[in-house]
Amino acid sequence: MENLFDDYYFMKRALAEAEIAFSKGEVPVGAVVVLNNQIIARAHNLTEALNDVTAHAEMQAFTAAADYLGGKYLNECVLYVTLEPCQMCAGASYWAQIGKLVYGARDERRGFLHFKTQLHPKTQVIGGVLEEECGKLIKRFFIEKRNLN
């Protein structure tokens, strides 16, 4: 029997969160945290709305997931995020001990891979899931932003 709840399914949920961010004028990054094929947290960038440079989608999702679980460790959870995490979010994923990280588009200039930021040794990483769709949304956002200015 085919598993309907695969990485593509959950990345589409994260992409829906990124679309919400886009509609609010936020950099369109979305994230969901999954435990046992159930979404326990969903979030998108809120840096503009909260006037907070730390209000990235991943940070918001970690906080919501930890609140849901009643504990700070997310070692049984999977983080799906539409853009490769930055150093700050990768560091937070280290401390949360996220079990698996799945990201969509690469961030060649600001992503954790560029800076060689360490993740928790037990964290499994999968990149490039729905990479084209995730990347197109980010590019569209910045093209439209440039054309407005």
DRENFIRO-503930 format. One record per atom (N, C-alpha, C, O): atom name; x, y, z. Coordinates in pm, 1 decimal. Example, Ala and Ser with C-alpha at 12.3 -4.5 7.8 and 13.67 -1.06 7.14 Angstrom:
BEGIN
R atom       px       py       pz
R    N   1319.0   -569.0    780.0
R   CA   1230.0   -450.0    780.0
R    C   1320.0   -330.0    780.0
R    O   1423.6   -331.9    846.5
R    N   1285.0   -225.0    708.0
R   CA   1367.0   -106.0    714.0
R    C   1290.0      3.0    787.0
R    O   1340.9    113.8    803.9
This chain:
BEGIN
R atom       px       py       pz
R    N     83.7   -118.4      0.0
R   CA      0.0      0.0      0.0
R    C     88.2    124.8      0.0
R    O    186.7    132.8     73.4
R    N     51.6    220.3    -82.1
R   CA    129.1    343.7    -96.4
R    C    105.9    434.8     24.1
R    O     -6.8    450.7     70.9
R    N    215.5    494.5     73.4
R   CA    205.6    589.3    184.3
R    C    174.1    727.6    128.3
R    O    257.4    787.9     60.7
R    N     53.9    777.9    156.2
R   CA     13.9    909.9    108.0
R    C     87.3   1021.2    181.8
R    O     99.7   1132.5    130.5
R    N    135.6    991.4    301.3
R   CA    202.0   1091.4    383.1
R    C    353.3   1080.8    366.8
R    O    423.8   1035.6    457.0
R    N    401.4   1122.9    250.9
R   CA    544.8   1118.0    224.2
R    C    603.1   1259.0    230.5
R    O    532.7   1354.2    264.1
R    N    730.8   1272.1    198.4
R   CA    797.2   1402.3    205.1
R    C    731.1   1504.5    113.4
R    O    725.0   1622.6    147.4
R    N    681.9   1461.5     -1.5
R   CA    616.8   1554.6    -94.2
R    C    486.0   1607.0    -37.1
R    O    454.5   1725.2    -50.7
R    N    410.9   1519.8     26.2
R   CA    284.8   1560.0     88.2
R    C    308.3   1669.8    192.1
R    O    240.6   1772.6    190.7
R    N    403.4   1647.9    281.3
R   CA    427.0   1744.0    388.4
R    C    495.7   1870.6    337.4
R    O    473.1   1978.9    391.4
R    N    579.3   1858.2    233.9
R   CA    639.8   1979.2    177.0
R    C    532.4   2066.1    112.1
R    O    542.4   2188.8    114.7
R    N    431.3   2004.7     54.8
R   CA    320.0   2083.6     -0.3
R    C    249.3   2161.1    110.2
R    O    203.6   2273.0     87.2
R    N    239.5   2103.5    229.8
R   CA    179.0   2174.7    343.0
R    C    267.8   2293.2    382.5
R    O    217.4   2401.3    412.9
R    N    399.4   2272.8    381.9
R   CA    492.1   2382.3    412.0
R    C    483.2   2490.4    304.9
R    O    490.4   2609.5    335.2
R    N    467.6   2448.9    180.5
R   CA    454.1   2544.0     70.0
R    C    326.3   2627.0     85.0
R    O    325.1   2745.2     50.5
R    N    220.3   2567.1    135.5
R   CA     96.6   2641.8    161.7
R    C    122.4   2750.2    267.0
R    O     68.3   2860.3    256.8
R    N    204.2   2719.9    367.2
R   CA    241.1   2820.2    466.7
R    C    324.2   2931.8    403.0
R    O    307.5   3048.9    437.1
R    N    412.7   2895.9    311.4
R   CA    493.5   2996.3    241.5
R    C    404.8   3089.6    159.6
R    O    431.4   3209.5    151.1
R    N    300.0   3034.6     99.6
R   CA    204.8   3117.5     23.2
R    C    135.6   3218.2    114.8
R    O    111.3   3332.1     74.7
R    N    104.0   3177.1    237.1
R   CA     43.6   3269.4    333.6
R    C    140.8   3383.0    363.8
R    O    101.6   3499.7    367.1
R    N    267.7   3348.5    385.9
R   CA    369.3   3451.0    410.3
R    C    376.9   3546.6    291.9
R    O    382.0   3668.1    310.4
R    N    377.6   3492.6    171.4
R   CA    383.1   3573.8     49.2
R    C    268.2   3674.0     48.1
R    O    288.4   3792.1     20.2
R    N    148.1   3626.6     78.5
R   CA     29.3   3713.1     75.7
R    C     35.9   3824.2    180.1
R    O    -32.5   3925.6    166.8
R    N    117.4   3806.1    283.5
R   CA    133.5   3905.6    389.3
R    C    253.3   3997.6    366.2
R    O    280.8   4085.5    447.8
R    N    324.4   3977.5    255.4
R   CA    442.1   4058.4    228.0
R    C    566.2   4012.5    301.9
R    O    665.1   4085.5    309.9
R    N    561.3   3891.5    356.0
R   CA    677.2   3833.0    423.9
R    C    757.6   3751.4    322.2
R    O    702.0   3704.4    222.9
R    N    886.1   3734.6    346.1
R   CA    965.1   3644.3    261.9
R    C    896.1   3508.2    270.7
R    O    876.9   3455.6    380.3
R    N    858.7   3450.9    155.9
R   CA    772.5   3331.9    156.3
R    C    844.6   3201.4    190.1
R    O    881.8   3123.3    102.4
R    N    862.5   3181.3    319.3
R   CA    917.1   3056.0    369.7
R    C    812.4   2997.8    462.9
R    O    758.6   3067.3    549.1
R    N    784.1   2869.8    444.8
R   CA    688.4   2800.9    529.3
R    C    749.5   2675.9    588.1
R    O    843.6   2618.8    533.0
R    N    694.4   2633.8    701.6
R   CA    746.5   2515.1    770.2
R    C    633.4   2440.8    839.9
R    O    535.6   2500.2    885.5
R    N    649.7   2309.5    846.7
R   CA    562.2   2226.7    929.5
R    C    650.6   2128.2   1005.1
R    O    755.5   2085.5    956.7
R    N    605.0   2093.4   1125.4
R   CA    671.7   1990.6   1205.0
R    C    575.4   1873.5   1214.2
R    O    457.6   1889.7   1246.2
R    N    628.2   1755.3   1185.6
R   CA    546.8   1634.5   1176.4
R    C    595.8   1531.5   1277.6
R    O    715.9   1511.0   1295.0
R    N    500.2   1467.4   1343.6
R   CA    528.3   1357.1   1434.5
R    C    431.7   1244.5   1401.2
R    O    310.1   1263.3   1405.9
R    N    484.9   1128.0   1367.8
R   CA    401.4   1011.5   1334.1
R    C    296.9   1043.1   1227.1
R    O    179.1   1010.9   1242.6
R    N    341.5   1106.5   1118.6
R   CA    255.7   1141.9   1005.2
R    C    143.7   1239.6   1039.9
R    O     42.5   1246.3    970.1
R    N    162.1   1314.9   1147.5
R   CA     64.4   1416.2   1187.6
R    C    135.3   1550.2   1202.0
R    O    239.6   1559.2   1266.9
R    N     79.3   1653.3   1142.1
R   CA    135.7   1787.5   1157.3
R    C    102.4   1837.5   1297.2
R    O    -14.4   1847.5   1334.8
R    N    206.4   1868.5   1373.3
R   CA    186.4   1919.8   1509.2
R    C    215.5   2069.5   1518.6
R    O    182.8   2133.0   1618.9
R    N    276.7   2125.8   1414.8
R   CA    303.7   2269.8   1412.2
R    C    315.4   2314.3   1266.9
R    O    369.5   2243.0   1182.4
R    N    264.6   2430.9   1240.7
R   CA    279.2   2491.7   1107.8
R    C    309.2   2639.0   1127.9
R    O    256.7   2702.1   1219.6
R    N    393.8   2693.2   1041.7
R   CA    435.6   2832.2   1060.0
R    C    488.8   2888.9    928.7
R    O    517.3   2816.0    833.7
R    N    500.8   3018.3    927.1
R   CA    562.9   3088.8    814.4
R    C    637.7   3209.5    870.3
R    O    621.8   3245.6    986.9
R    N    718.5   3270.4    786.1
R   CA    795.9   3385.8    830.4
R    C    703.7   3494.8    883.8
R    O    598.4   3523.1    826.7
R    N    745.7   3554.8    994.1
R   CA    671.6   3665.8   1055.1
R    C    765.7   3780.1   1092.9
R    O    735.3   3858.2   1183.1
R    N    878.9   3790.0   1024.8
R   CA    978.8   3889.7   1062.7
R    C    927.9   4032.4   1046.2
R    O    959.7   4119.2   1127.4
R    N    849.7   4057.3    942.6
R   CA    795.6   4192.2    920.3
R    C    682.3   4221.7   1017.9
R    O    679.9   4327.8   1080.2
R    N    589.5   4129.3   1031.4
R   CA    473.2   4150.1   1118.9
R    C    514.4   4169.5   1264.5
R    O    456.5   4251.8   1335.4
R    N    614.3   4093.7   1308.7
R   CA    657.8   4101.0   1448.3
R    C    776.3   4195.4   1468.9
R    O    819.3   4219.1   1581.8
R    N    828.8   4249.5   1356.9
R   CA    947.8   4334.4   1363.0
R    C   1058.4   4264.2   1441.9
R    O   1119.5   4321.3   1532.1
R    N   1081.6   4138.4   1404.4
R   CA   1171.6   4050.7   1479.1
R    C   1253.1   3967.8   1380.3
R    O   1197.8   3884.4   1308.6
R    N   1383.1   3990.1   1376.2
R   CA   1469.1   3918.7   1281.5
R    C   1476.6   3769.6   1309.7
R    O   1518.7   3692.8   1223.2
R    N   1436.5   3726.8   1429.7
R   CA   1441.1   3584.8   1463.4
R    C   1310.8   3511.8   1432.7
R    O   1301.4   3391.6   1457.4
R    N   1210.7   3580.2   1379.9
R   CA   1078.8   3519.6   1358.1
R    C   1071.4   3443.3   1225.5
R    O    976.3   3458.2   1148.9
R    N   1173.2   3361.9   1200.5
R   CA   1173.9   3277.7   1080.7
R    C   1072.1   3164.8   1097.1
R    O   1033.6   3130.1   1208.7
R    N   1030.0   3109.0    985.8
R   CA    930.0   3001.4    986.8
R    C    973.1   2885.6   1076.2
R    O    892.8   2832.8   1153.1
R    N   1099.7   2846.5   1066.0
R   CA   1148.8   2733.1   1144.9
R    C   1141.3   2762.3   1294.7
R    O   1100.4   2676.7   1373.1
R    N   1180.4   2882.2   1333.6
R   CA   1180.0   2919.3   1475.1
R    C   1037.0   2917.4   1529.5
R    O   1011.9   2869.3   1640.0
R    N    944.7   2970.1   1450.6
R   CA    803.9   2970.7   1490.2
R    C    751.5   2827.2   1502.5
R    O    677.1   2794.6   1595.0
R    N    791.3   2743.4   1408.6
R   CA    746.5   2603.2   1409.4
R    C    805.9   2526.6   1527.5
R    O    736.1   2446.7   1590.0
R    N    932.8   2549.5   1558.7
R   CA    994.5   2483.0   1673.7
R    C    921.8   2519.1   1802.7
R    O    893.7   2432.1   1885.2
R    N    891.7   2646.7   1819.6
R   CA    823.4   2692.5   1940.6
R    C    685.5   2628.0   1952.2
R    O    647.4   2580.4   2059.1
R    N    610.9   2626.6   1841.5
R   CA    476.9   2567.4   1843.6
R    C    482.8   2416.8   1870.6
R    O    400.6   2363.7   1945.3
R    N    579.3   2348.7   1810.2
R   CA    591.5   2203.8   1829.7
R    C    631.0   2170.5   1973.7
R    O    576.7   2077.5   2033.4
R    N    724.5   2245.8   2028.6
R   CA    767.0   2222.8   2167.0
R    C    650.5   2248.7   2263.0
R    O    633.0   2176.9   2361.4
R    N    572.3   2350.4   2233.7
R   CA    454.9   2379.5   2315.9
R    C    354.8   2264.8   2308.3
R    O    299.9   2222.4   2410.0
R    N    331.7   2215.2   2188.0
R   CA    238.4   2104.2   2168.2
R    C    283.5   1979.8   2244.7
R    O    203.0   1912.3   2308.8
R    N    413.6   1950.7   2236.9
R   CA    467.9   1830.2   2301.0
R    C    492.9   1848.0   2450.9
R    O    503.6   1749.9   2524.6
R    N    501.9   1971.8   2495.0
R   CA    532.6   1995.9   2634.7
R    C    678.4   1970.9   2668.1
R    O    712.2   1943.1   2783.2
R    N    764.5   1980.4   2568.5
R   CA    908.0   1959.6   2588.1
R    C    986.4   2019.9   2473.5
R    O    932.9   2038.9   2364.3
R    N   1112.3   2050.1   2497.5
R   CA   1192.5   2120.8   2397.5
R    C   1259.9   2032.3   2294.1
R    O   1307.4   2083.1   2192.6
R    N   1265.5   1902.8   2316.2
R   CA   1335.6   1814.2   2222.9
R    C   1240.3   1757.1   2118.9
R    O   1133.4   1705.5   2151.3
R    N   1281.8   1767.6   1993.4
R   CA   1199.3   1725.6   1880.3
R    C   1265.4   1611.2   1804.6
R    O   1254.4   1602.2   1682.3
R    N   1334.1   1524.0   1877.7
R   CA   1413.2   1417.9   1814.3
R    C   1328.1   1313.8   1741.0
R    O   1381.0   1240.2   1657.7
R    N   1201.4   1306.0   1769.0
R   CA   1112.5   1212.9   1698.1
R    C   1038.8   1282.2   1583.6
R    O    956.8   1220.3   1515.8
R    N   1067.6   1408.8   1562.6
R   CA    992.6   1490.9   1466.3
R    C   1070.5   1515.3   1337.3
R    O   1192.5   1499.9   1330.9
R    N    994.7   1553.8   1235.1
R   CA   1050.7   1593.2   1106.2
R    C   1012.2   1738.2   1080.7
R    O    895.6   1775.6   1093.6
R    N   1111.2   1819.8   1044.4
R   CA   1086.9   1957.2   1003.3
R    C   1087.5   1962.4    851.9
R    O   1184.6   1921.3    788.4
R    N    979.6   2012.7    793.7
R   CA    971.9   2038.6    650.3
R    C    973.5   2189.5    633.5
R    O    890.9   2259.9    691.7
R    N   1067.1   2239.1    554.2
R   CA   1078.1   2383.4    532.6
R    C   1109.4   2408.3    385.8
R    O   1186.5   2334.6    324.1
R    N   1049.2   2512.4    330.8
R   CA   1056.8   2535.9    186.5
R    C   1191.5   2589.1    140.4
R    O   1223.7   2580.0     21.9
R    N   1270.7   2644.6    231.5
R   CA   1402.3   2697.9    197.3
R    C   1505.5   2642.3    294.7
R    O   1479.1   2631.2    414.4
R    N   1620.6   2608.2    243.9
R   CA   1730.0   2560.0    329.6
R    C   1747.8   2654.5    448.2
R    O   1760.2   2775.4    428.7
R    N   1749.3   2602.5    568.9
R   CA   1760.4   2688.5    686.7
R    C   1889.8   2769.1    689.9
R    O   1993.9   2726.9    639.5
R    N   1878.9   2886.5    751.3
R   CA   1996.4   2971.3    773.6
R    C   2074.6   2916.6    893.8
R    O   2035.4   2816.8    954.3
R    N   2184.1   2982.3    926.7
R   CA   2265.6   2939.5   1040.9
R    C   2187.0   2940.6   1170.8
R    O   2198.7   2848.1   1251.1
R    N   2106.5   3045.0   1192.4
R   CA   2030.6   3055.2   1316.1
R    C   1932.2   2939.2   1330.1
R    O   1923.5   2876.7   1435.8
R    N   1859.1   2911.3   1223.8
R   CA   1758.5   2805.3   1229.3
R    C   1823.5   2666.9   1235.7
R    O   1771.9   2576.3   1301.1
R    N   1936.0   2651.6   1168.0
R   CA   2009.4   2524.7   1177.5
R    C   2060.2   2504.5   1319.8
R    O   2056.7   2393.1   1372.2
R    N   2107.2   2611.8   1382.0
R   CA   2151.9   2603.6   1520.4
R    C   2038.0   2566.7   1613.9
R    O   2055.0   2485.8   1705.0
R    N   1922.0   2626.5   1590.7
R   CA   1805.1   2593.2   1672.9
R    C   1764.5   2447.8   1652.1
R    O   1722.6   2380.4   1746.2
R    N   1777.1   2399.6   1528.1
R   CA   1742.8   2259.3   1502.9
R    C   1840.7   2166.4   1574.6
R    O   1803.5   2057.1   1617.4
R    N   1965.9   2210.3   1587.4
R   CA   2064.5   2134.1   1664.0
R    C   2019.1   2120.7   1808.7
R    O   2016.4   2010.5   1863.5
R    N   1983.1   2233.7   1870.7
R   CA   1944.6   2232.8   2011.8
R    C   1812.6   2161.0   2034.2
R    O   1792.1   2100.8   2139.6
R    N   1721.5   2166.8   1934.8
R   CA   1594.5   2094.7   1946.1
R    C   1612.6   1945.9   1917.2
R    O   1523.3   1865.1   1942.8
R    N   1729.1   1911.2   1863.7
R   CA   1761.6   1773.4   1826.4
R    C   1659.7   1716.8   1727.5
R    O   1615.3   1602.7   1740.7
R    N   1623.7   1797.8   1628.8
R   CA   1525.3   1754.4   1529.1
R    C   1571.8   1622.9   1465.7
R    O   1688.6   1608.1   1429.9
R    N   1480.1   1529.4   1452.4
R   CA   1515.4   1397.5   1400.7
R    C   1547.5   1396.6   1252.6
R    O   1638.2   1326.3   1207.9
R    N   1472.3   1475.4   1176.9
R   CA   1491.8   1478.1   1031.6
R    C   1457.4   1617.9    982.3
R    O   1359.8   1678.6   1026.5
R    N   1538.4   1667.7    890.7
R   CA   1517.6   1797.0    827.6
R    C   1499.4   1774.3    678.6
R    O   1585.0   1714.5    613.5
R    N   1388.4   1821.9    624.7
R   CA   1361.4   1812.1    481.4
R    C   1339.5   1954.4    430.9
R    O   1250.0   2024.1    478.6
R    N   1420.8   1997.7    334.8
R   CA   1402.8   2132.2    281.6
R    C   1380.1   2127.3    131.0
R    O   1414.0   2030.1     63.6
R    N   1321.6   2235.8     80.6
R   CA   1290.0   2246.6    -61.2
R    C   1405.9   2305.4   -139.3
R    O   1493.2   2232.6   -186.7
R    N   1406.8   2439.2   -152.9
R   CA   1507.8   2508.4   -232.5
R    C   1634.2   2532.9   -152.2
R    O   1629.1   2553.5    -30.9
R    N   1747.1   2530.5   -220.4
R   CA   1875.8   2566.6   -159.0
R    C   1882.6   2717.4   -141.5
R    O   1821.2   2792.2   -217.6
R    N   1956.3   2761.3    -42.7
R   CA   1988.9   2902.7    -25.1
R    C   2140.3   2911.9    -35.1
R    O   2212.0   2900.7     64.3
R    N   2186.4   2932.5   -156.4
R   CA   2330.3   2927.7   -185.9
R    C   2411.0   3030.7   -107.4
R    O   2527.7   3006.4    -76.4
R    N   2351.0   3145.3    -74.7
R   CA   2424.9   3253.4     -9.1
R    C   2409.2   3256.4    142.6
R    O   2501.1   3296.7    213.9
R    N   2292.3   3213.6    192.3
R   CA   2266.3   3227.7    335.7
R    C   2232.8   3097.3    406.3
R    O   2207.2   3096.8    526.7
R    N   2232.7   2988.2    333.4
R   CA   2194.7   2860.1    391.4
R    C   2302.0   2799.3    480.1
R    O   2419.8   2834.0    471.5
R    N   2258.2   2707.9    565.3
R   CA   2351.2   2646.3    661.1
R    C   2460.3   2564.6    591.7
R    O   2569.9   2551.0    646.1
R    N   2433.2   2510.6    474.1
R   CA   2535.1   2432.7    404.1
R    C   2650.8   2521.6    358.1
R    O   2767.0   2481.3    362.8
R    N   2617.6   2642.5    314.0
R   CA   2720.6   2737.2    270.1
R    C   2816.2   2769.9    384.7
R    O   2937.1   2781.8    364.6
R    N   2760.6   2784.3    505.2
R   CA   2841.2   2820.5    621.0
R    C   2892.2   2700.1    698.9
R    O   2962.2   2714.0    799.2
R    N   2855.5   2581.3    650.5
R   CA   2898.2   2456.7    714.7
R    C   2852.8   2450.1    861.8
R    O   2924.4   2399.7    948.3
R    N   2733.3   2501.7    887.0
R   CA   2676.3   2498.9   1021.8
R    C   2642.4   2355.4   1059.5
R    O   2584.2   2281.4    980.2
R    N   2679.0   2317.2   1179.8
R   CA   2655.0   2181.4   1227.7
R    C   2509.2   2160.1   1265.3
R    O   2446.3   2246.8   1326.1
R    N   2457.2   2046.0   1229.2
R   CA   2328.1   2000.1   1278.0
R    C   2355.6   1895.0   1384.4
R    O   2469.6   1852.2   1402.2
R    N   2252.7   1854.1   1454.1
R   CA   2269.3   1747.5   1552.8
R    C   2319.5   1623.0   1479.8
R    O   2273.3   1595.3   1369.2
R    N   2412.4   1547.2   1538.2
R   CA   2469.3   1430.3   1468.8
R    C   2365.7   1326.1   1426.0
R    O   2388.8   1252.3   1330.2
R    N   2253.5   1319.1   1495.0
R   CA   2150.7   1220.0   1459.8
R    C   2047.0   1272.7   1361.3
R    O   1958.8   1197.9   1319.2
R    N   2056.2   1399.9   1323.9
R   CA   1959.6   1457.6   1230.8
R    C   1984.6   1408.0   1089.3
R    O   2094.6   1420.9   1035.7
R    N   1881.1   1351.3   1030.5
R   CA   1885.9   1308.8    890.2
R    C   1844.1   1428.7    804.9
R    O   1749.9   1499.7    840.1
R    N   1913.2   1451.8    693.5
R   CA   1884.2   1566.7    607.7
R    C   1850.9   1519.7    467.0
R    O   1921.2   1436.9    408.9
R    N   1742.3   1574.1    413.4
R   CA   1704.1   1550.3    274.6
R    C   1675.3   1686.5    212.6
R    O   1592.6   1762.0    263.9
R    N   1742.1   1717.7    104.2
R   CA   1722.1   1845.9     36.8
R    C   1662.4   1827.4   -101.1
R    O   1668.4   1718.9   -158.8
R    N   1605.0   1934.0   -153.0
R   CA   1556.4   1936.2   -289.7
R    C   1416.3   1881.4   -310.2
R    O   1377.7   1854.0   -423.8
R    N   1338.9   1864.6   -203.3
R   CA   1201.9   1815.0   -217.6
R    C   1113.5   1931.3   -263.5
R    O   1101.6   2032.2   -194.0
R    N   1052.7   1916.7   -379.2
R   CA    973.5   2022.9   -444.0
R    C   1057.4   2149.5   -461.6
R    O   1008.3   2261.6   -448.7
R    N   1184.6   2127.9   -491.3
R   CA   1279.7   2239.5   -502.5
R    C   1234.7   2344.7   -603.0
R    O   1244.0   2464.4   -575.8
R    N   1186.6   2301.6   -717.6
R   CA   1146.8   2397.1   -821.1
R    C   1030.8   2484.5   -774.3
R    O   1036.1   2606.4   -790.8
R    N    927.2   2425.9   -716.9
R   CA    811.9   2502.1   -670.9
R    C    849.9   2598.7   -559.0
R    O    807.2   2714.1   -558.3
R    N    930.0   2550.8   -465.3
R   CA    973.7   2634.5   -353.3
R    C   1059.7   2750.5   -402.6
R    O   1042.8   2864.4   -359.2
R    N   1151.1   2720.6   -493.0
R   CA   1239.0   2823.5   -548.1
R    C   1164.9   2927.2   -629.2
R    O   1197.1   3045.8   -622.4
R    N   1065.4   2884.2   -706.6
R   CA    988.0   2978.1   -788.7
R    C    914.8   3080.4   -702.6
R    O    907.9   3198.0   -738.3
R    N    860.7   3036.8   -590.3
R   CA    788.1   3128.1   -502.6
R    C    881.0   3234.7   -445.7
R    O    846.0   3352.7   -443.1
R    N    997.3   3194.5   -400.8
R   CA   1096.4   3289.8   -347.6
R    C   1137.6   3388.8   -456.6
R    O   1140.8   3509.6   -433.2
R    N   1168.9   3337.3   -575.5
R   CA   1211.3   3424.5   -685.7
R    C   1101.0   3522.3   -723.1
R    O   1127.3   3640.4   -745.3
R    N    977.6   3473.4   -730.2
R   CA    863.7   3559.5   -763.8
R    C    849.8   3672.1   -661.4
R    O    825.0   3786.9   -698.3
R    N    865.6   3640.1   -534.7
R   CA    855.6   3740.4   -428.9
R    C    957.2   3852.2   -450.3
R    O    921.4   3969.9   -446.6
R    N   1082.8   3816.5   -472.6
R   CA   1185.8   3918.8   -485.5
R    C   1176.9   3994.6   -617.4
R    O   1211.9   4112.5   -622.1
R    N   1131.7   3931.0   -723.5
R   CA   1109.5   4002.5   -850.0
R    C   1000.4   4106.8   -830.9
R    O   1016.4   4221.9   -871.6
R    N    889.4   4067.1   -769.2
R   CA    778.8   4161.5   -745.7
R    C    821.6   4273.0   -651.2
R    O    783.8   4388.5   -671.0
R    N    899.6   4240.1   -549.3
R   CA    946.5   4340.6   -453.9
R    C   1035.5   4444.2   -525.1
R    O   1022.9   4564.2   -500.9
R    N   1124.6   4397.4   -612.0
R   CA   1211.5   4489.5   -687.7
R    C   1129.4   4577.9   -780.1
R    O   1158.3   4696.8   -794.0
R    N   1027.4   4521.5   -843.2
R   CA    946.3   4599.0   -937.1
R    C    859.8   4703.7   -868.4
R    O    819.9   4801.3   -931.9
R    N    830.0   4685.6   -739.8
R   CA    751.7   4783.6   -664.6
R    C    836.9   4902.0   -618.8
R    O    786.0   5011.6   -595.6
R    N    966.3   4877.9   -606.4
R   CA   1055.1   4983.7   -556.5
R    C   1115.0   5066.6   -665.9
R    O   1191.5   5159.1   -638.5
